[in-house]
Amino acid sequence: CWPPDMPAPDLLVSPLHRDLGAGSGKTTFDVSVSGGTGIQWSAEIVSGNWLAITSDTQGADAGQIEVSFGSNPTAETRSATIRFTADDAKNAPVDVTLLQRAFSKLQVIAPNGGESLTRGKQTKITWQSQGDVPGTVRIELFKDGVLKRTLMQGIVNDGKRRWKVEKIKKGGGYQIRVVSESNGAVSDLSDSTFEIVK
């Protein structure tokens, strides 16, 4: 027990919050005790079964813990809490939070292959997004694997747009691609081709 005539020490953990990418990896937290020596501290995961403490979970005075985590297989950001305690510290326990983003993904729903679109008519282009796809998207038209034109750009990523099929040659081999304008690696192309008729 800490002597009553001395101020109790503070348990310091840094950082108190950490944002993680969607992939697997490791991270560390620094632990120290201010205002005392020989103070024992410990760490435990109180929520988030997707990570593990891979170093010693306890120490005295200053130290560090290492935490490993797997890829986030979900479509949502997930969170975890690690609790640090020290019996004599006046501010214990100290909770730190970790947030892991989901992988970013776009998926074309329609036209996704096999459709016949009529020139001069409106058709609906639909897609889904998963994870963090910030900003706007553009919609492109491909024919036989080659970009023919950008149909729309700078549009809100809301999953749907109407497109009037015009100034396009009839025939097969067409596909739609939806691309994140802030991260061109996040995109999706129709699974197979569709045709334009009349």
Buried (B, 14 or more C-beta within 10 A) or exposed (E): EBEEEEEBBBBBBEEEEBEBEBEEEEBBBEBBBEBBEEBBBBBEBEEBEBBEBEBEBBBEBEBEBEBEBEBBEBEEBBEBEBBBBBEBBEEBBBBBBBEBBBBBBBBBBBBBBEBEBEBEEEBEBBBBBBBBBEEBBBBBBBBEEEEBEEBBEEBEBEBEBEBEBEEBEEEEBBBBBBBBBBBEEBBBBBEEBBBBEE
